[in-house]
C-alpha cells in the first residue's frame, strides 16, 4: 500500500522560497518509474509542475522553469521541490504523485499529465502574497 505524505508548504512573500518534501512508503522504484509534483490553483484545474524519472531525468512546466528544481533521494524514498522566486500565481495546493508502473514515462522523461500517476498525497498549501 503506497502512501505519500507532503510537507513544507506555507505562506511566503513574493520572491521568497519554499522547499516541499514528499515521503513515500510502500513504494518500490523501478527502472521506468516516475514521481512528480502537481498543483491546483484556486478555482483552476490540477496541473503538472515537475516530474522526475528513476534515473533523475526531470521535466518542468514552462511556468516554473528556472525557478523550481525537483530532486529525489531514492534511498530515503523522498521527493523534493525547491521553489525559488515565488510569485503570487504559484499559490496553490501542491500534491506529490507517484507512478510505479512506468505509465508516465515517455522515452527518457516523465509526462506532466496527471492521469498516469496512480498514487497521490493529500497535498500541502503554498500561498504567495
N, C-alpha and C positions, 0 to 999 in steps of 0.2 A: 504494500500500500504506500504510494508515493505521497509525501506531504511536503509542501513548500511554504516557508514562513519568511515573510519580508520584514525588514526593519530599516530604520534610518530616515524615514520621512520627517517632515516638519515644516515650519514656516521660516521663510528667509526673504531678505530684501533682494530686489533685482541686482544682478551682478554677483550675487553670492554663490556658494557651493554647498552641495549635499552629496553624501555617499550612501547609496542604498545597498543593502545586502539581502541575500536570499539563501537560506539554508535548506538543503534538500535531504530528506530522509526516505529510506526505502527506494532509492533511485540508483540505477546502475548505468554508468556511462558506457556506451558502445561506440563503435568506430564512426557511426553516422548520426549520433545523437546531436540535438541542438537544445540550447536554452536561450531564453530571451526575456526582455523587458518590454512591457506594453503599458499603455496609459489610456485613461478615459477622462478627457477634459469635461468640465461641467456641461451637460446638455449635448454632448457630442458622442460619436461612436468611438469604440475602442480602436486604438491604432498602435502599430508596431513602432518601437523606439530603437531597439538594438537587439541583435541576436548573435550568438557565438556558437561555432561548431566545436566538436570534441577536440579538434586539432588546433583550436584557437583562432580560426578564421572568423572575422567579425563583419557584420553588416549593420549599417546605420541608416536611419531615416534622414532625409536631406535636412530637415529642420533642426537636427541636433549634431550634425557632422561638425567636427572641430571643437565641440563644447562638451560632449558626453563621451565617456570611454567605458566599454563593457569589458569585464575580465572575469576569470573563473579560477578557483582553486579546486582542482578535481579531487585531490587527496582529502580535502575538508568538505567536499560537495557544497561549495559556497559560490554563489554568483554575486558579482558586484556591479554597480553602475555609478561611476564618478560623474557628477553633474557640475560643471563649471559655467560661469557666465549665465546664470539662470535668468530667464525672462518671465514676465507675468503669464505669457502664453504657454509656459511649461507647467502651469498649475493643473493638477490632475491627480486622480488616484492611479498609482503605479502598481503594476502586477508583474510578478515573476511567473514564468511558464516554462514547462519542460516537454520535450518530445523525445522519448527514449527509443523510438522505433525507426527514426530516420525519415519520417514523412515530411518533415520540414526542411530537409536537406535537398539542395539543388546544386549539383556539382560540388564545388568546394565551399559553398556558402549556405547559410540558412535563410529561409524566407522570413519576411516580417509580417506575413499574413497570419492572423491568429488561429485559423481553423486547424492546421495540422498539430498544434500544441495541445496535448491531451490532459495535461495536469497544470493546475493554476493555484497560486496562492490567494490569500484573502485581500491583499492589497495594502499599500501604505500611502497616506495622503501627503502630497507635496503642494505647498501653497507659496507662491512667489508674489510679492507685492511691491 
